[in-house]
C-alpha cells in the first residue's frame, strides 16, 4: 500500500487550490449572507473538468475515482469554498448512475455531470424514518409503462438549484431509486429555515402522484439496495473530505494568528497552552485525511464492504477534527474569533453539521460496534 498520493493527484490538488484561492472564503461567505449561489465557482470548476474527474472518460469525464473527486472537494473547502452539492451531485448521483444506470441513462446524464452543467440532488431522509432507511414510506408503483411516486423527504440540499433529484423510494421488492425532474407535476418543496450559513438551502419535498416515464428508475428495480449503499460510501468519503478541508482552513487561520499575535513581547503560539492543542488537532486532521484516502482507495478498488467500514470511520474522525479545529481556532483568536473580519464564527455551523450529517457520529459508532467489533445490537 502506498501512503503517498500520485503525482497526478498532487497536481490536481495544486490546480484546484489555485482555483479556490481565486474565489476564497470571503466570496463564499458573501454569497451565503446574500442568499446567492456560488454559480461562478461551480461553472468554472465544471469547465476545468474538476467536477467530472470521477466520471468515465467515454462520457466526457476524467476517468478517475472517488479519491480524485474527494481531493477536489477537500482543496476547495481548504480554500474556504466548501461546495455541499459536490457531496451530492457528482459523488452520489453520478456514481450511482455510472455503476447501475442503463446505457441510455448513462448517455443522458453523465456528460452533464462531467462538465458541471447538470446538478442533481439526492433524497433519502424522511421525517419519521430518521437514520432507519428500512422505514422509508415514499413509494413508487407501476402505472402502465411508467411509474407513480408518492411520499415526502426532508433536509434535501439545493433543490432550488438542481435539474433533478435522485429519490430513494420503495417498491414491494425493496428500495428503488428514481430520477425526478424538479419541474415534474406533483413535486413541491418548502424551504427549511436554518441558522446555518451556507449558499445551499435545505428543503422538505412532497411527491403527490408524480408521474414518471419508464426510464425514471435507475437500472433494474431489484438493484435498489445495492445502489443505495453504492451512493452512501462516496457520500461519507466526500463529507469527510469537506470536513478535513475546512479543518485545514481553520487551523491555518489559528496558526497564522498564533505566530503574529504578541502579548508581553512573546507570540502567543510560543505558549504550550495554545501550541499543544493546535498540534494535537493537526495530528487528528492528518489521521482523518489518511483514513479518508484509505476509504477512497478501497472503494475505487471495488472493495465495497471494507470501504463501508473505512468510510464511516473517516467521516467520524473528520467530523471530530473539524469541530475541534474551529473551536480551538476561535479560542486562539479570543474575542477576534467571533468577528466577521477573521471569518471563524461563520464556520461554527458547518463544523457542527459534520458531526450530524450525512450520518451522525452515534450511528457511526453503532456501525463500528456491530460490524467491526461484532457486538450485539441495542435496537
Beta strands, then each sheet from edge to edge (+ up, - down):
strand 1: 120-123
strand 2: 139-143
strand 3: 146-157
strand 4: 164-171
strand 5: 174-181
strand 6: 187-192
strand 7: 202-212
strand 8: 262-263
strand 9: 266-267
sheet 1: 1+ 4+ 5-
sheet 2: 2+ 3- 7+ 6-
sheet 3: 8+ 9-
end
